[in-house]
């Protein structure tokens, strides 16, 4: 069944962003929340294991590095500068 509902723009944007981060559709999230509400049980999303959490963050970092400009990173520049000062 299809239903049309009015949702505040800000709330919809936050739901859309969070569901995208979790790799889920808004339809899946909405259905889960309705099922939870009807069953009168709190909706819980299982927290990822520490390994899964780290893997996700490393994947996101790799994706962001694709858009990074060429050349040394800020950390590399700071280390070079510190080494220069220590040799002076």
TAVEN-V933217 format. One record per helix or strand of 3 or more residues. SS is the DSSP state (@ for helix, = for strand). FROM is the first residue (numbers start at 1). TO is the last residue. If there is no record, write none. Layout:
{{SS:FROM:TO} {SS:FROM:TO}}
This chain:
{{@:9:21} {@:26:39} {@:50:65} {@:74:87}}
